[in-house]
Amino acid sequence: MKIRPALTVLTCAVALALSGCNLVGGSPDSGNATDKVTVTVALVPDPPGASQFYRQQFDEFEKANPGIAVKVLENPSDQQLNAVELMFQQNNAPDIFRAQDDGMDRMAARGWVAPLDEFVTPEFLKRFPEGSMDPATSGLHRDGKLMSLPLVWGPWSTLRVFLYNEDLLKKSGFSAPPKTWSELERTATKVTADGKGKYFGYAPTAAKAVGVEMLADTAVPYSVPAAGIDYRTGKPATSSPGLVEAVELNRRMQAAKVMMPGWESWDGSRAFKEFAAGRLAMYPTPPWHVAEVRKLAPEIKMGITGLPVPDAGRGAYLPLTKSFSPLWSMSSKSEHKAESWKVMDFLSSESFHNAYYKKFGTLTALEGAWKAEAEKNPDQAAILKVAAETMRRAPNPALASTGGRAVTDALAAKPDLKHTDAAFSSIIKNQPFAPVAAKLDKDLQAYLDKTSADLKAKGKEGSAKDLTFAGWDPLKDYTPGG
């Protein structure tokens, strides 16, 4: 999807909120039918082709439910939450809206999310993998109430894979992908040299060098790159050797002109386009890139494997911190909750999930909708294999306690204390990261102390204790209370 200028995006978002305009449309007769209940659904046009897909799916829903018309409101991905908030503020809220991950909490904090428990039946819950809808670990519950429904397969949001072009590696004498960071550096250096400007060995996926965090997740507990905190101790740990070396690895390759030029300004789709075109030999990525590569280059010899690990050995596994990520929420302002639930029930049906899987190649929350087919597909079977080999359950403070949620929310509000911008600057300016990391840790500790004091003054819970899971081993599955 092309990124529109900021003014255009904001104008569209405001227009949507004020007018309720329908960028996708409805069924031909839904606009004039007075005997129908109209359910509005706010979503985004991602992945590519989603606009047409959702309209077709909702047309099928309308045929099966002639008393309900579904009106789709599209918002640009980067303005979705702001646009939906404005719709609520203008008393023009959608009945159902997409609020992914922390976006759901942002909406719930304003009282705009309706609990779904009154509609849920045991038969409905049986659609999901056994145990995945447990309120303590589902990721969809808050204070024991079901507040959202998922779309994608649980590991999909945090799973990362390593893609490599078998032909380009073979041209440089490599019969297998790199397994360690030093092998990655050597392989990328040789491939770039052999490419002579026509193709390159490596890129850190997108702007801000998001590949740094992906690699670091094999070296240090996921909480270190994610929040700057080691959840084993509850203390700042940006200066952990594993994270520092992940940055330094990228800094060395950037300084040596090993990485593909221009990655500093790439959006989230550029890497798979370059890879599909044969101009990029290797990169770490979320798994949805695999299907996008195949759409562009069906015959490419693409290898899919786990991320390279530090030379000293793996220090951590990729985290599975909850069964699912929130996606679909019902508005607490809806005047048509029963009808809205029918639409949400449809969005959680095996038929919808199978259609989504077939269209986008995405593994969804209802494993029964795709697993048999996926195991026959070499790419998807490889993704499942990587997930089994490289992911482990990990603690999630936001689900573990009220104080944990308060502190993690406070950290999320201070992205400048994360490694991201500082690491990016270190890489492109070729400056050592360790001193900057130490300063971030100092600032982060001060912020945590202040946050804890502020919460205490308000009579609320929240301190480093709520971020501490002393018995956790990031090389093993975490068991709450174990």
MARVEX-599736 format. One record per residue (C-alpha): residue number from 0; chain; x, y, z. Coordinates in Angstrom, 3 decimals, decimal comma. Layout:
BEGIN
 num cadena       xx       yy       zz
 NUM      A        X        Y        Z
...
REM end
This chain:
BEGIN
 num cadena       xx       yy       zz
   0      A    0,000    0,000    0,000
   1      A    1,361    3,416   -0,914
   2      A    1,881    5,786    1,981
   3      A   -0,050    8,968    1,420
   4      A    1,181   12,402    2,508
   5      A    0,361   13,129    6,134
   6      A   -2,130   15,902    5,329
   7      A   -4,047   13,694    2,924
   8      A   -4,173   10,866    5,439
   9      A   -5,424   13,113    8,216
  10      A   -8,001   14,697    5,919
  11      A   -9,312   11,258    4,968
  12      A   -9,449   10,172    8,596
  13      A  -11,364   13,292    9,618
  14      A  -13,729   12,949    6,671
  15      A  -14,429    9,369    7,625
  16      A  -15,157   10,320   11,195
  17      A  -17,427   13,217   10,356
  18      A  -19,318   11,727    7,448
  19      A  -19,105    7,995    7,976
  20      A  -18,194    7,686    4,287
  21      A  -17,929    4,176    2,936
  22      A  -14,796    3,755    0,841
  23      A  -15,552    0,139    0,008
  24      A  -19,311    0,240   -0,467
  25      A  -22,103   -2,056    0,512
  26      A  -24,412   -4,455   -1,213
  27      A  -26,440   -2,777   -3,996
  28      A  -29,688   -2,622   -2,051
  29      A  -28,354   -2,025    1,460
  30      A  -28,467    1,753    1,220
  31      A  -32,207    1,957    0,605
  32      A  -33,532   -0,961    2,608
  33      A  -35,457    0,299    5,614
  34      A  -36,103   -3,170    7,003
  35      A  -32,414   -3,913    7,477
  36      A  -30,148   -3,200   10,403
  37      A  -26,877   -1,654    9,225
  38      A  -23,720   -2,772   11,019
  39      A  -20,671   -0,580   10,375
  40      A  -17,218   -2,151   10,391
  41      A  -14,076    0,007   10,509
  42      A  -10,992   -1,681    9,100
  43      A   -7,848   -1,024    7,071
  44      A   -7,036   -1,964    3,458
  45      A   -4,150   -4,253    4,405
  46      A   -2,803   -6,655    3,312
  47      A   -2,952   -5,828   -0,418
  48      A   -6,326   -6,904   -1,771
  49      A   -8,095   -6,676    1,587
  50      A  -10,643   -4,105    0,411
  51      A  -12,134   -6,373   -2,222
  52      A  -11,809   -9,447   -0,017
  53      A  -13,782   -8,009    2,880
  54      A  -16,511   -6,649    0,600
  55      A  -16,920  -10,052   -1,041
  56      A  -17,023  -11,789    2,324
  57      A  -19,578   -9,383    3,742
  58      A  -21,705   -9,789    0,619
  59      A  -21,809  -13,515    1,387
  60      A  -22,706  -12,736    4,993
  61      A  -25,570  -10,505    3,861
  62      A  -26,987  -13,255    1,666
  63      A  -27,086  -15,574    4,673
  64      A  -28,423  -12,805    6,941
  65      A  -30,884  -10,787    4,831
  66      A  -31,884   -8,607    7,772
  67      A  -28,378   -7,158    8,180
  68      A  -26,432   -4,836    5,905
  69      A  -22,691   -4,435    6,486
  70      A  -21,176   -1,035    5,801
  71      A  -17,397   -0,962    5,592
  72      A  -15,405    2,095    6,614
  73      A  -11,765    2,086    5,559
  74      A   -9,061    4,050    7,327
  75      A   -5,389    4,224    6,328
  76      A   -3,370    1,807    8,445
  77      A   -1,237    4,453   10,113
  78      A   -4,291    6,549   11,048
  79      A   -6,743    3,795   11,959
  80      A   -6,879    4,321   15,705
  81      A   -6,908    8,114   15,467
  82      A   -9,745    7,968   12,954
  83      A  -11,810    5,577   15,064
  84      A  -11,247    7,724   18,152
  85      A  -12,507   10,745   16,271
  86      A  -15,563    8,796   15,142
  87      A  -16,387    8,040   18,773
  88      A  -15,830   11,651   19,773
  89      A  -18,219   12,795   17,029
  90      A  -20,892   10,294   18,172
  91      A  -20,510    8,447   14,896
  92      A  -18,810    5,307   16,222
  93      A  -18,640    2,099   14,174
  94      A  -20,307   -1,012   15,550
  95      A  -17,185   -3,114   15,019
  96      A  -13,654   -1,847   14,623
  97      A  -10,168   -3,184   14,175
  98      A   -7,942   -2,289   17,122
  99      A   -4,836   -4,422   17,067
 100      A   -2,649   -5,281   20,066
 101      A   -2,256   -2,244   22,362
 102      A   -4,826   -0,362   20,278
 103      A   -7,566   -2,372   21,934
 104      A   -6,412   -1,271   25,390
 105      A   -6,270    2,297   24,171
 106      A   -9,931    2,070   23,149
 107      A  -10,992    0,097   26,223
 108      A   -9,428    2,705   28,519
 109      A  -11,922    5,195   27,081
 110      A  -14,846    2,870   27,739
 111      A  -15,455    2,222   24,053
 112      A  -15,072   -1,564   23,991
 113      A  -17,996   -3,844   24,839
 114      A  -17,326   -7,178   26,613
 115      A  -18,414  -10,125   24,482
 116      A  -19,104  -12,721   27,187
 117      A  -22,883  -12,499   26,936
 118      A  -22,706  -13,757   23,360
 119      A  -20,051  -16,439   23,702
 120      A  -21,096  -20,083   23,909
 121      A  -19,041  -23,208   24,672
 122      A  -19,499  -24,241   21,030
 123      A  -17,996  -20,946   19,888
 124      A  -14,926  -21,412   22,093
 125      A  -14,365  -24,914   20,721
 126      A  -13,411  -23,372   17,388
 127      A  -10,102  -22,260   18,874
 128      A   -7,165  -24,492   19,874
 129      A   -7,615  -26,144   23,252
 130      A   -6,671  -23,848   26,131
 131      A   -6,013  -20,855   23,898
 132      A   -9,044  -18,925   25,175
 133      A   -8,078  -19,191   28,844
 134      A   -8,655  -15,679   30,259
 135      A   -5,257  -15,703   31,987
 136      A   -3,271  -16,228   28,796
 137      A   -5,527  -15,609   25,788
 138      A   -4,393  -12,034   25,272
 139      A   -8,015  -11,170   24,463
 140      A   -9,365  -10,905   28,011
 141      A   -9,113   -8,027   30,458
 142      A  -10,134   -8,550   34,082
 143      A  -11,596  -11,882   33,083
 144      A  -13,817  -10,414   30,351
 145      A  -13,485  -11,227   26,656
 146      A  -12,837   -7,875   24,970
 147      A  -11,655   -8,814   21,496
 148      A  -11,530  -11,571   18,898
 149      A   -8,410  -12,546   16,952
 150      A   -7,683  -13,104   13,300
 151      A   -4,171  -14,463   12,956
 152      A   -2,545  -17,595   14,320
 153      A   -1,131  -17,065   17,809
 154      A    2,583  -17,188   16,949
 155      A    2,074  -15,167   13,745
 156      A    2,523  -11,772   15,391
 157      A    5,880  -12,528   17,020
 158      A    7,281  -15,321   14,854
 159      A   10,229  -14,277   12,706
 160      A   11,795  -16,288    9,911
 161      A   14,937  -15,897    7,836
 162      A   14,499  -15,843    4,055
 163      A   17,329  -16,591    1,666
 164      A   17,706  -16,917   -2,087
 165      A   19,243  -20,337   -2,670
 166      A   20,560  -19,434   -6,132
 167      A   22,329  -16,267   -5,002
 168      A   23,963  -18,050   -2,071
 169      A   25,122  -20,891   -4,351
 170      A   26,682  -18,389   -6,762
 171      A   28,927  -17,310   -3,905
 172      A   29,744  -20,859   -2,839
 173      A   27,288  -21,282    0,054
 174      A   25,213  -24,453    0,127
 175      A   23,254  -23,516    3,271
 176      A   22,043  -20,361    4,998
 177      A   24,059  -18,823    7,856
 178      A   23,369  -20,301   11,274
 179      A   25,334  -17,793   13,360
 180      A   25,829  -14,040   13,323
 181      A   29,428  -14,305   12,132
 182      A   28,350  -16,616    9,325
 183      A   25,671  -14,087    8,400
 184      A   28,261  -11,317    8,195
 185      A   30,662  -13,413    6,111
 186      A   27,965  -14,684    3,776
 187      A   26,411  -11,269    3,247
 188      A   29,818   -9,704    2,591
 189      A   30,703  -12,292   -0,060
 190      A   27,317  -12,179   -1,783
 191      A   27,354   -8,382   -1,971
 192      A   30,869   -8,395   -3,408
 193      A   29,875  -10,977   -6,008
 194      A   26,710   -9,048   -6,848
 195      A   28,718   -6,039   -8,051
 196      A   25,792   -3,709   -7,444
 197      A   23,188   -5,917   -9,143
 198      A   22,208   -7,660   -5,939
 199      A   23,151   -7,487   -2,267
 200      A   23,674   -9,930    0,556
 201      A   21,516   -8,482    3,323
 202      A   19,174   -5,762    4,563
 203      A   17,768   -5,205    8,077
 204      A   14,216   -5,527    6,713
 205      A   13,027   -1,905    6,824
 206      A   13,628    1,616    8,078
 207      A   14,707    1,848   11,725
 208      A   16,612   -1,421   11,196
 209      A   13,855   -3,598   12,603
 210      A   16,033   -6,610   11,871
 211      A   18,159   -5,616   14,868
 212      A   15,349   -6,514   17,248
 213      A   14,671   -9,764   15,402
 214      A   18,263  -10,927   15,748
 215      A   18,511   -9,677   19,324
 216      A   15,551  -11,880   20,280
 217      A   17,837  -14,898   19,776
 218      A   20,406  -13,460   22,181
 219      A   18,561  -11,782   25,065
 220      A   15,115  -12,063   26,664
 221      A   12,570  -10,544   24,306
 222      A   11,728   -7,862   26,860
 223      A   15,147   -6,260   26,430
 224      A   14,688   -5,095   22,812
 225      A   10,913   -4,755   23,268
 226      A   10,912   -2,579   26,377
 227      A   14,512   -2,143   27,534
 228      A   13,819   -4,292   30,611
 229      A   15,087   -7,751   31,524
 230      A   11,994   -9,449   32,921
 231      A   14,157  -11,808   34,945
 232      A   15,311   -8,907   37,100
 233      A   12,878   -6,068   36,418
 234      A   15,837   -3,803   35,643
 235      A   16,842   -1,819   32,519
 236      A   19,087   -3,867   30,250
 237      A   19,487   -2,077   26,918
 238      A   23,233   -2,394   27,412
 239      A   22,987   -6,207   27,482
 240      A   25,846   -7,603   25,373
 241      A   23,462   -9,494   23,086
 242      A   21,500   -6,403   22,082
 243      A   24,636   -4,297   21,752
 244      A   26,249   -6,884   19,463
 245      A   23,105   -7,104   17,307
 246      A   23,419   -3,363   16,700
 247      A   27,179   -3,565   16,150
 248      A   26,726   -6,377   13,619
 249      A   24,464   -4,162   11,551
 250      A   26,747   -1,163   12,059
 251      A   29,738   -3,073   10,697
 252      A   27,839   -4,293    7,652
 253      A   26,485   -0,807    6,964
 254      A   29,945    0,770    7,251
 255      A   31,373   -1,865    4,920
 256      A   28,561   -1,224    2,405
 257      A   27,432   -4,828    2,647
 258      A   23,761   -4,000    3,135
 259      A   21,487   -3,015    0,288
 260      A   21,527    0,765   -0,179
 261      A   18,397    2,705    0,673
 262      A   16,994    0,347    3,304
 263      A   16,925    3,307    5,700
 264      A   13,768    4,605    3,998
 265      A   12,032    1,319    3,171
 266      A    8,433    0,759    4,122
 267      A    7,141   -2,621    5,290
 268      A    6,728   -4,019    1,776
 269      A    9,979   -2,991    0,106
 270      A   12,069   -5,905    1,407
 271      A    9,886   -8,644   -0,054
 272      A    9,712   -6,791   -3,381
 273      A   13,509   -6,549   -3,577
 274      A   13,864  -10,178   -2,550
 275      A   11,305  -11,342   -5,123
 276      A   13,142   -9,363   -7,803
 277      A   16,410  -11,152   -7,001
 278      A   18,154   -8,039   -5,720
 279      A   18,304   -9,090   -2,052
 280      A   19,751  -12,426   -0,958
 281      A   18,824  -12,657    2,749
 282      A   16,800  -10,913    5,425
 283      A   14,852  -11,607    8,656
 284      A   11,135  -11,025    8,438
 285      A    7,645  -11,568    9,798
 286      A    6,200  -14,688    8,142
 287      A    3,584  -12,883    6,064
 288      A    6,324  -11,793    3,671
 289      A    6,595  -15,381    2,445
 290      A    3,228  -15,327    0,676
 291      A    3,930  -11,868   -0,768
 292      A    7,207  -13,105   -2,266
 293      A    5,415  -16,062   -3,863
 294      A    2,800  -13,783   -5,417
 295      A    5,538  -11,751   -7,092
 296      A    7,956  -14,597   -7,908
 297      A    6,248  -18,018   -7,808
 298      A    9,318  -19,905   -9,032
 299      A   11,971  -18,253   -6,888
 300      A   14,129  -20,703   -4,940
 301      A   13,354  -19,313   -1,529
 302      A   14,664  -20,907    1,627
 303      A   12,820  -20,408    4,909
 304      A   14,636  -21,096    8,153
 305      A   15,161  -19,832   11,693
 306      A   17,100  -16,683   12,481
 307      A   20,869  -16,906   12,883
 308      A   21,955  -16,988   16,533
 309      A   24,977  -15,540   18,373
 310      A   28,256  -17,378   17,900
 311      A   28,242  -18,305   21,588
 312      A   24,890  -20,012   21,106
 313      A   21,258  -19,149   21,486
 314      A   20,494  -17,000   24,503
 315      A   16,724  -16,825   24,124
 316      A   13,809  -18,041   22,057
 317      A   11,270  -15,911   20,238
 318      A    8,436  -15,133   22,657
 319      A    4,884  -16,388   22,685
 320      A    3,501  -14,026   25,326
 321      A   -0,182  -14,728   24,718
 322      A   -2,337  -17,058   22,669
 323      A   -3,555  -14,308   20,351
 324      A   -3,354  -10,618   19,574
 325      A   -6,574   -8,583   19,854
 326      A   -8,034   -7,464   16,552
 327      A  -11,855   -7,184   16,329
 328      A  -13,719   -5,246   19,000
 329      A  -17,386   -4,317   19,414
 330      A  -18,293   -0,748   20,247
 331      A  -19,846   -0,144   23,641
 332      A  -21,872    2,567   21,875
 333      A  -23,429    0,189   19,372
 334      A  -27,207    0,165   19,256
 335      A  -27,152   -3,146   17,411
 336      A  -25,055   -5,429   19,569
 337      A  -26,910   -8,643   18,669
 338      A  -26,488   -7,988   14,964
 339      A  -22,898   -6,853   15,477
 340      A  -22,166  -10,111   17,265
 341      A  -23,466  -12,024   14,232
 342      A  -20,903  -10,184   12,121
 343      A  -18,141  -10,889   14,660
 344      A  -19,220  -14,516   14,824
 345      A  -18,861  -14,609   11,032
 346      A  -15,376  -13,041   11,267
 347      A  -14,475  -15,912   13,617
 348      A  -16,013  -18,645   11,487
 349      A  -14,059  -21,445    9,872
 350      A  -15,376  -20,434    6,444
 351      A  -14,087  -16,862    6,803
 352      A  -10,741  -17,995    8,193
 353      A  -10,298  -20,511    5,396
 354      A  -11,102  -17,842    2,814
 355      A   -8,621  -15,463    4,453
 356      A   -5,964  -18,168    4,464
 357      A   -6,521  -18,972    0,789
 358      A   -6,448  -15,317   -0,228
 359      A   -3,469  -14,088    1,796
 360      A   -1,574  -17,217    2,846
 361      A   -1,863  -16,087    6,465
 362      A   -2,204  -18,728    9,167
 363      A   -5,215  -17,741   11,232
 364      A   -6,459  -18,250   14,785
 365      A   -8,688  -21,173   13,763
 366      A   -6,085  -23,829   12,986
 367      A   -8,748  -26,196   11,686
 368      A   -9,389  -23,792    8,819
 369      A   -5,939  -24,229    7,297
 370      A   -3,637  -26,708    9,045
 371      A   -4,217  -29,691    6,742
 372      A   -3,629  -27,516    3,691
 373      A   -0,646  -25,723    5,210
 374      A    1,182  -28,948    5,978
 375      A    1,046  -29,799    2,265
 376      A    2,465  -26,424    1,264
 377      A    6,305  -26,396    1,450
 378      A    6,515  -22,713    2,420
 379      A    3,901  -22,938    5,132
 380      A    5,205  -26,250    6,426
 381      A    8,588  -24,520    6,783
 382      A    6,982  -21,670    8,734
 383      A    5,318  -24,141   11,105
 384      A    8,638  -25,925   11,564
 385      A   10,449  -22,681   12,412
 386      A    7,740  -21,788   14,926
 387      A    8,043  -25,154   16,666
 388      A   11,835  -24,919   16,806
 389      A   12,347  -21,257   17,702
 390      A    9,391  -20,123   19,869
 391      A    8,718  -20,636   23,561
 392      A    6,055  -19,261   25,904
 393      A    7,224  -16,167   27,791
 394      A    5,863  -14,064   30,675
 395      A    3,632  -11,109   29,949
 396      A    3,424   -8,522   32,759
 397      A    0,378   -6,890   31,205
 398      A   -1,587  -10,114   31,637
 399      A    0,000  -11,137   34,932
 400      A   -1,117   -8,254   37,154
 401      A   -2,796   -4,866   37,306
 402      A    0,526   -3,301   38,255
 403      A    2,241   -4,998   35,340
 404      A   -0,252   -3,546   32,908
 405      A    0,110   -0,077   34,428
 406      A    3,905   -0,118   34,078
 407      A    3,937   -1,626   30,579
 408      A    1,394    0,973   29,468
 409      A    3,671    3,674   30,872
 410      A    6,650    2,230   28,997
 411      A    4,660    2,071   25,767
 412      A    4,026    5,806   26,123
 413      A    7,791    6,503   26,068
 414      A    9,115    4,965   22,828
 415      A   12,114    7,289   22,969
 416      A   13,452    5,158   25,829
 417      A   13,568    2,082   23,605
 418      A   16,702    1,130   21,700
 419      A   15,158    1,690   18,272
 420      A   16,029    5,275   17,350
 421      A   19,403    5,179   19,097
 422      A   20,361    1,922   17,407
 423      A   19,329    3,251   14,010
 424      A   21,393    6,378   14,550
 425      A   24,381    4,291   15,638
 426      A   24,171    2,188   12,478
 427      A   23,814    4,947    9,913
 428      A   26,294    7,310   11,634
 429      A   28,774    4,520   12,365
 430      A   29,004    5,324   16,065
 431      A   29,392    2,792   18,924
 432      A   26,107    1,806   20,502
 433      A   27,292    0,742   23,981
 434      A   27,664    4,256   25,474
 435      A   24,231    5,242   24,166
 436      A   22,718    2,032   25,550
 437      A   24,163    2,762   29,001
 438      A   22,606    6,250   28,920
 439      A   19,242    4,765   27,899
 440      A   19,365    2,382   30,851
 441      A   20,015    5,267   33,229
 442      A   17,137    7,311   31,791
 443      A   14,858    4,288   31,795
 444      A   15,541    3,578   35,454
 445      A   14,714    7,175   36,331
 446      A   11,463    6,922   34,392
 447      A   10,521    3,657   36,085
 448      A   11,187    5,162   39,515
 449      A    9,019    8,166   38,687
 450      A    6,247    5,986   37,247
 451      A    6,205    3,813   40,345
 452      A    6,076    6,871   42,619
 453      A    3,286    8,462   40,569
 454      A    1,200    5,284   40,646
 455      A    1,728    4,898   44,393
 456      A    0,672    8,498   44,967
 457      A   -2,568    7,736   43,155
 458      A   -3,132    4,621   45,237
 459      A   -2,456    2,359   42,283
 460      A   -0,210   -0,656   41,817
 461      A    2,835   -0,671   39,585
 462      A    6,568   -1,076   40,176
 463      A    9,619   -3,019   39,029
 464      A    8,319   -5,947   41,047
 465      A    5,481   -6,304   38,525
 466      A    8,061   -6,642   35,728
 467      A   10,071   -9,322   37,517
 468      A    9,760  -13,043   36,812
 469      A   12,780  -14,349   38,674
 470      A   12,264  -17,990   37,793
 471      A   11,949  -17,443   34,070
 472      A   14,466  -19,102   31,777
 473      A   14,165  -17,620   28,250
 474      A   15,412  -20,943   26,875
 475      A   12,382  -22,788   28,262
 476      A    8,602  -22,521   28,099
 477      A    7,259  -20,222   30,812
 478      A    4,461  -21,540   33,001
 479      A    2,495  -18,911   34,971
 480      A    2,804  -19,673   38,663
 481      A    5,314  -22,403   37,961
REM end
